Amino acid sequence: MTDDELKALKKEVSSKKRVATDWASKIHDVVEDSLWSDYQNLPELAAQAVAACEDWASAKARYEAAEKG
């Protein structure tokens, strides 16, 4: 794998981590600001956060495997 391909994989990992963090932030906002009126949104937000974390973990594993050669 070329250096450019490794950089692209690393960028993908960072991007997926940012997406997961964004979902976590949305959950935090509900808990901190509007729990009593928006609690019904938590299961969907949590599912999206879990999916984003799984995407990140998969991308990270691909990057680490490629990095090792």
Secondary structure, 3 states (H helix, E strand, C coil): CCHHHHHHHHHHHHHHHHHHHHHHHHHHHHHHHCHHHHHHHHHHHHHHHHHHHHHHHHHHHHHHHHHHC
